[in-house]
Amino acid sequence: MSELSNDDLLNISDEYERLKAALHRFVIERIEDEEAFYDGDTKRLARSISGYISQYCRIYETPIAEQEQAALEKELLDEIAGYGPLQSLLEDPDVNDILINGPTSIFIERNGVLEKTRLRFLDDRHVLRVIRRMISPLGRRIDESSPLVDGRLPDGSRINAIVPPLSLEGPCLSIRKFRQKALTEEDLIGGGSINTEAMEFLKQAVQARANILVSGATGAGKTTMLNALSQYIFDGQRVVTIEDAAELQLQHSHVVRLETRPPNNEGIGRVSARELLRNALRMRPDRIIVGESRGGEVLDMLQAMNTGHSGSMSTVHANSAEDAITRLEMMIGLSDFKGSDSLCQKMIGSALDYIVHVGRLNDGQRVVKEIVKVSGKQAELKPIFQFNEHTRALERVDQNGTAQAHVQEGLV
């Protein structure tokens, strides 16, 4: 038997999509006619769908193979009770990100590598229908007058959608999936993200209540590192977290989680990270953890670190530890800080103890790229561990054992 050409495969795929669209309309009409709306019982709904497909085949004399019918039943169930073509991707634990660029272009990130899937939506309206199903429980809307929306799914996965006229590719949706189980120290070491020596160094830093900033690009593993470091916080300490979308899974017994709130459809009701941070200072926290510093809240965070809330942590988008300092200086400027540049640097130098910079290698693996000590009036950086691109390993910069001394002098 000869192999099918690409054109043949495309024709088969198009025929399948047309059949699925026709079945979808047929099933929805029958459900509405019989007022058998979905009430949460997926098993009963699955039986109804199977019966409607058999009915369709009899009426339109359309034979469907048993294996193909099982696939159609699953896809129609996902359409009615789930998120359509995305449901299988959301259920796949190996998929970290789902990226939809219009109805026919769906990409996923698996193990740090982007790949295009063969899944697709019927049209723009189909994509919009799924997006609206995702955001409707949040009380949000998306249309031409409100073409941007952020939110999260019930499992914590973070979503961002943008639609025409802002998006020229049709409705676009980005989903950062929520990991159900936070990675542990053993997972990070076993996966090659960090070595035992560096992890032990960070463990001592957290236990000695160092103020730590985790920097890196989008998807580099900043939140994962923050979760891993949280396991070293001693019990008996009260931790308050502040996030735009709750992603942190702190492995600690006393955590109060705060989440910002976007404005409602009338443009009111917004609660910013800066407002939450100021409120957190009145909640008797031992440590404050800001999921991501991206604006004027940086000034309040640094002031908290300098006024008795040692052991606090945050993350920031940056290409290196040095760039992280520059980003902090820029964000302090956004807070209407009236001090000089030298005062700004002094504040950063006295507030922060360490910067842990994480990044991705060319093959997608997430690793710790460097650990540096922050000190001095000019927020000077002294490398303690750096990633060697040739050996693909994190190596101690000072081979004379001075890194341990840094831990002690920085945290006493």
C-alpha positions as CSV (number, residue, x, y, z in Angstrom):
1,M,0.0,0.0,0.0
2,S,1.5,3.4,-1.0
3,E,1.9,6.2,1.5
4,L,-0.5,9.0,1.4
5,S,0.7,12.3,0.1
6,N,0.5,15.6,2.0
7,D,-2.4,16.7,-0.2
8,D,-4.2,13.4,0.6
9,L,-3.7,13.9,4.3
10,L,-5.0,17.5,4.1
11,N,-8.1,16.3,2.2
12,I,-8.7,13.6,4.8
13,S,-8.3,16.2,7.6
14,D,-10.6,18.7,5.9
15,E,-13.3,16.0,5.4
16,Y,-13.0,15.0,9.1
17,E,-13.4,18.6,10.2
18,R,-16.4,19.1,8.0
19,L,-18.0,15.9,9.5
20,K,-17.2,17.0,13.0
21,A,-18.8,20.5,12.3
22,A,-21.9,18.9,10.9
23,L,-22.1,16.5,13.9
24,H,-21.6,19.3,16.3
25,R,-24.5,21.3,14.9
26,F,-26.7,18.1,14.8
27,V,-25.9,17.2,18.4
28,I,-26.4,20.7,19.8
29,E,-29.7,21.0,18.0
30,R,-30.9,17.7,19.4
31,I,-29.8,18.6,22.9
32,E,-31.6,22.0,22.8
33,D,-34.7,20.4,21.2
34,E,-34.9,17.8,24.0
35,E,-33.9,20.4,26.7
36,A,-31.2,18.0,27.8
37,F,-28.7,20.7,28.7
38,Y,-25.4,19.7,30.2
39,D,-25.8,19.5,34.0
40,G,-22.3,18.3,34.9
41,D,-23.0,14.6,34.4
42,T,-20.3,13.9,31.7
43,K,-21.2,10.2,31.6
44,R,-24.8,10.8,30.8
45,L,-23.8,13.5,28.2
46,A,-21.3,11.0,26.6
47,R,-24.1,8.4,26.2
48,S,-26.4,11.0,24.7
49,I,-23.7,12.1,22.2
50,S,-23.0,8.5,21.2
51,G,-26.7,8.0,20.5
52,Y,-27.0,11.2,18.5
53,I,-24.0,10.2,16.3
54,S,-25.6,6.9,15.6
55,Q,-28.8,8.7,14.7
56,Y,-26.9,11.1,12.4
57,C,-25.4,8.1,10.6
58,R,-28.8,6.5,10.0
59,I,-30.4,9.7,8.8
60,Y,-27.7,10.8,6.5
61,E,-26.4,7.3,5.6
62,T,-22.9,8.2,6.7
63,P,-20.8,5.2,7.8
64,I,-18.3,6.0,10.5
65,A,-15.6,3.5,11.6
66,E,-15.7,2.5,15.2
67,Q,-12.3,4.1,16.0
68,E,-13.3,7.3,14.2
69,Q,-16.6,7.4,16.1
70,A,-14.9,7.1,19.4
71,A,-12.6,10.0,18.5
72,L,-15.6,12.1,17.4
73,E,-17.5,11.3,20.6
74,K,-14.5,12.5,22.7
75,E,-14.1,15.7,20.7
76,L,-17.8,16.5,20.8
77,L,-17.8,15.9,24.6
78,D,-14.9,18.3,24.9
79,E,-16.8,20.9,22.8
80,I,-19.8,20.8,25.1
81,A,-18.4,20.1,28.5
82,G,-14.8,21.3,28.1
83,Y,-12.7,23.7,26.0
84,G,-13.0,22.1,22.5
85,P,-9.7,21.2,20.7
86,L,-7.7,22.5,23.7
87,Q,-9.2,20.0,26.2
88,S,-6.8,17.2,25.4
89,L,-3.8,19.6,25.7
90,L,-5.0,20.9,29.0
91,E,-5.2,17.3,30.3
92,D,-1.7,16.5,29.0
93,P,0.8,16.8,32.0
94,D,3.8,17.2,29.6
95,V,2.4,20.3,27.9
96,N,3.5,23.6,29.7
97,D,2.2,26.3,27.3
98,I,-0.6,26.3,24.7
99,L,-0.5,29.1,22.1
100,I,-3.3,29.7,19.6
101,N,-2.6,32.0,16.7
102,G,-6.0,32.0,15.0
103,P,-8.2,29.0,14.3
104,T,-5.7,26.9,12.3
105,S,-2.5,27.5,14.2
106,I,-2.1,25.8,17.6
107,F,1.4,25.5,19.1
108,I,2.4,23.8,22.4
109,E,5.6,23.9,24.5
110,R,6.7,20.5,25.6
111,N,9.9,20.1,27.6
112,G,10.9,23.7,26.7
113,V,10.5,23.2,22.9
114,L,7.7,24.7,20.8
115,E,6.0,22.4,18.3
116,K,2.9,22.9,16.1
117,T,0.0,20.5,16.6
118,R,-2.4,19.1,14.0
119,L,-5.4,20.4,16.1
120,R,-7.4,23.3,14.9
121,F,-10.6,25.2,15.4
122,L,-13.4,25.4,12.8
123,D,-13.2,29.2,12.4
124,D,-12.7,32.5,14.4
125,R,-16.1,32.1,16.0
126,H,-15.1,28.7,17.4
127,V,-12.0,30.2,19.0
128,L,-14.1,33.1,20.5
129,R,-16.6,30.6,21.8
130,V,-13.9,28.7,23.8
131,I,-12.3,31.9,25.0
132,R,-15.7,33.2,26.3
133,R,-16.3,29.9,28.0
134,M,-13.0,30.3,29.8
135,I,-13.6,33.9,31.0
136,S,-17.4,33.8,31.7
137,P,-16.9,32.5,35.3
138,L,-14.6,35.4,35.9
139,G,-17.2,38.0,35.0
140,R,-15.1,39.2,32.1
141,R,-16.0,39.8,28.5
142,I,-14.0,40.0,25.2
143,D,-15.2,41.7,22.0
144,E,-14.2,44.6,19.8
145,S,-14.8,47.1,22.5
146,S,-12.8,45.1,25.1
147,P,-10.3,43.1,22.9
148,L,-7.8,42.2,25.7
149,V,-8.4,39.9,28.7
150,D,-6.3,38.2,31.4
151,G,-7.5,35.5,33.8
152,R,-7.0,32.0,35.0
153,L,-8.8,28.7,34.7
154,P,-10.3,26.8,37.7
155,D,-7.1,24.7,37.9
156,G,-5.0,27.9,38.2
157,S,-3.7,28.0,34.6
158,R,-3.0,31.6,33.4
159,I,-4.7,32.8,30.2
160,N,-4.3,35.8,28.0
161,A,-6.5,36.5,25.0
162,I,-6.4,39.2,22.3
163,V,-8.9,39.5,19.5
164,P,-9.4,41.6,16.3
165,P,-9.0,44.5,15.6
166,L,-5.9,44.3,17.7
167,S,-4.9,40.9,16.5
168,L,-4.5,40.5,12.8
169,E,-4.3,36.7,12.9
170,G,-7.7,36.3,14.3
171,P,-8.5,35.5,18.0
172,C,-5.2,34.6,19.8
173,L,-5.0,32.8,23.1
174,S,-2.0,32.0,25.4
175,I,-2.3,29.5,28.2
176,R,0.4,29.0,30.8
177,K,-0.6,25.7,32.5
178,F,-0.6,25.4,36.2
179,R,1.6,22.6,37.5
180,Q,-0.4,20.5,39.9
181,K,2.7,19.4,41.9
182,A,5.5,21.9,42.6
183,L,9.0,20.7,41.7
184,T,11.1,19.9,44.8
185,E,14.8,20.2,45.4
186,E,15.3,16.6,44.3
187,D,13.5,17.3,41.0
188,L,15.6,20.3,40.2
189,I,18.9,18.6,41.0
190,G,17.8,15.4,39.2
191,G,16.8,17.3,36.2
192,G,20.1,19.2,35.9
193,S,18.6,22.6,36.7
194,I,21.0,23.1,39.6
195,N,23.7,21.2,41.4
196,T,23.7,20.0,45.0
197,E,26.3,22.6,46.2
198,A,24.4,25.6,44.8
199,M,21.1,24.3,46.2
200,E,22.6,23.9,49.6
201,F,24.0,27.4,49.4
202,L,20.5,28.8,48.6
203,K,19.0,26.6,51.4
204,Q,21.3,28.3,53.9
205,A,20.5,31.7,52.4
206,V,16.7,31.2,52.8
207,Q,17.0,29.8,56.3
208,A,19.3,32.8,57.3
209,R,16.5,35.1,56.0
210,A,18.3,36.5,53.0
211,N,16.3,38.8,50.7
212,I,16.4,37.0,47.3
213,L,15.4,38.2,43.8
214,V,14.9,35.5,41.1
215,S,15.4,36.9,37.6
216,G,14.9,35.5,34.1
217,A,13.0,35.6,30.9
218,T,9.4,34.5,30.3
219,G,9.0,30.7,30.9
220,A,12.6,30.4,32.3
221,G,11.5,28.9,35.6
222,K,11.3,31.9,38.0
223,T,8.1,30.7,39.7
224,T,9.4,27.1,39.9
225,M,12.6,28.3,41.7
226,L,10.6,30.5,44.1
227,N,8.4,27.5,44.9
228,A,11.5,25.3,45.5
229,L,13.1,27.9,47.8
230,S,10.0,28.3,49.9
231,Q,10.4,24.7,51.3
232,Y,13.4,26.0,53.3
233,I,11.3,28.6,55.2
234,F,11.1,27.6,58.8
235,D,7.7,26.7,60.3
236,G,6.4,29.3,62.7
237,Q,6.9,32.2,60.2
238,R,3.9,33.9,58.6
239,V,4.3,34.3,54.8
240,V,2.1,36.7,52.7
241,T,2.2,36.2,48.9
242,I,1.1,38.8,46.3
243,E,0.5,37.8,42.7
244,D,-1.3,39.0,39.6
245,A,-2.5,35.4,39.0
246,A,-2.0,32.9,41.8
247,E,0.7,30.5,40.6
248,L,2.9,30.0,43.7
249,Q,2.6,26.7,45.5
250,L,4.6,27.5,48.6
251,Q,5.5,24.4,50.6
252,H,4.8,26.0,53.9
253,S,2.2,25.7,56.7
254,H,1.3,29.4,57.2
255,V,0.7,31.2,53.9
256,V,-1.8,34.0,53.2
257,R,-2.3,34.4,49.4
258,L,-3.3,37.7,48.0
259,E,-4.2,38.3,44.3
260,T,-4.6,41.5,42.4
261,R,-7.9,42.4,40.7
262,P,-8.3,43.9,37.3
263,P,-10.9,46.6,36.6
264,N,-14.4,45.3,35.8
265,N,-16.3,45.9,32.6
266,E,-17.0,49.5,33.7
267,G,-13.3,50.1,34.3
268,I,-13.5,50.3,38.1
269,G,-12.6,48.1,41.0
270,R,-8.9,47.6,40.2
271,V,-6.7,46.5,43.1
272,S,-3.0,46.8,42.2
273,A,0.0,44.8,43.6
274,R,1.2,48.0,45.2
275,E,-2.0,48.4,47.1
276,L,-1.9,44.8,48.2
277,L,1.8,45.1,49.3
278,R,1.0,48.1,51.4
279,N,-1.9,46.2,53.0
280,A,0.3,43.1,53.6
281,L,2.6,45.2,55.8
282,R,-0.3,45.6,58.2
283,M,-0.9,41.8,58.3
284,R,2.1,41.0,60.5
285,P,4.1,39.1,57.9
286,D,7.5,37.6,58.7
287,R,8.2,37.3,55.0
288,I,6.6,38.8,51.9
289,I,6.8,37.1,48.5
290,V,5.8,39.1,45.4
291,G,5.2,36.7,42.6
292,E,6.5,39.2,40.0
293,S,7.7,42.8,40.4
294,R,6.8,44.8,37.4
295,G,5.9,48.3,38.5
296,G,5.8,50.8,41.3
297,E,5.4,48.1,43.9
298,V,9.1,47.5,43.7
299,L,9.7,50.6,45.9
300,D,7.4,49.3,48.6
301,M,9.0,45.8,48.3
302,L,12.5,47.2,48.8
303,Q,11.3,49.3,51.7
304,A,9.8,46.3,53.3
305,M,13.1,44.4,53.0
306,N,14.8,47.3,54.6
307,T,12.4,47.6,57.5
308,G,12.2,44.3,59.3
309,H,10.8,41.9,56.7
310,S,14.0,40.1,55.9
311,G,13.8,36.8,54.1
312,S,11.4,38.3,51.5
313,M,11.6,37.2,47.8
314,S,10.3,38.2,44.4
315,T,10.9,37.7,40.7
316,V,11.6,40.0,37.8
317,H,11.9,39.8,34.1
318,A,15.5,40.3,33.1
319,N,18.2,38.9,30.8
320,S,20.9,38.7,33.5
321,A,21.5,39.6,37.2
322,E,23.0,42.9,36.1
323,D,20.0,43.6,33.9
324,A,17.8,42.8,36.9
325,I,19.3,45.7,38.9
326,T,18.7,48.0,35.9
327,R,15.1,46.9,35.7
328,L,14.6,47.6,39.4
329,E,16.0,51.1,39.0
330,M,13.6,51.7,36.1
331,M,10.6,50.4,38.1
332,I,11.5,52.5,41.1
333,G,11.3,55.5,38.7
334,L,7.7,54.4,37.8
335,S,6.7,54.8,41.5
336,D,7.4,58.6,41.4
337,F,10.5,58.1,43.6
338,K,12.1,61.6,44.0
339,G,15.5,60.5,45.2
340,S,18.8,60.5,43.2
341,D,20.2,57.6,41.2
342,S,22.8,57.0,43.9
343,L,20.1,56.8,46.6
344,C,18.2,54.4,44.4
345,Q,21.2,52.1,44.0
346,K,21.9,52.3,47.7
347,M,18.4,51.2,48.5
348,I,18.7,48.2,46.2
349,G,22.1,47.3,47.6
350,S,21.0,47.4,51.2
351,A,17.7,45.6,50.5
352,L,18.8,42.7,48.3
353,D,21.2,40.0,49.4
354,Y,21.2,37.7,46.4
355,I,20.0,37.4,42.8
356,V,19.3,34.0,41.3
357,H,19.2,34.2,37.5
358,V,17.5,31.4,35.6
359,G,17.4,30.8,31.9
360,R,16.9,28.2,29.2
361,L,19.5,26.4,27.1
362,N,19.1,26.0,23.4
363,D,17.5,22.6,23.9
364,G,14.8,24.1,26.2
365,Q,16.2,22.9,29.5
366,R,15.7,25.3,32.3
367,V,18.8,25.9,34.5
368,V,20.2,28.3,37.0
369,K,22.6,30.6,35.1
370,E,24.1,32.5,38.0
371,I,23.9,33.3,41.7
372,V,25.3,36.6,42.7
373,K,25.7,38.6,45.9
374,V,24.4,42.2,46.0
375,S,26.1,44.6,48.3
376,G,27.5,48.1,48.6
377,K,26.2,51.6,48.0
378,Q,26.2,51.1,44.2
379,A,24.5,47.7,44.4
380,E,27.7,45.9,43.3
381,L,27.3,42.3,42.1
382,K,29.8,39.6,43.0
383,P,29.3,36.2,41.2
384,I,29.2,33.2,43.5
385,F,28.0,30.5,41.0
386,Q,28.0,30.8,37.2
387,F,26.8,28.4,34.5
388,N,29.5,27.1,32.2
389,E,28.1,26.8,28.6
390,H,30.8,24.4,27.6
391,T,30.5,21.9,30.5
392,R,26.8,22.6,30.8
393,A,27.2,22.8,34.6
394,L,26.8,25.4,37.3
395,E,30.3,26.1,38.8
396,R,31.4,28.0,41.9
397,V,33.3,31.1,40.9
398,D,35.5,31.4,44.0
399,Q,37.2,28.1,44.5
400,N,38.6,29.2,47.9
401,G,35.4,28.6,49.9
402,T,34.5,32.3,50.2
403,A,30.9,31.7,49.1
404,Q,30.0,30.2,52.5
405,A,31.5,33.3,54.1
406,H,29.2,35.4,52.0
407,V,26.2,33.5,53.2
408,Q,27.2,34.3,56.8
409,E,28.2,37.9,56.4
410,G,25.2,38.8,54.3
411,L,22.6,37.3,56.7
412,V,23.9,37.8,60.2
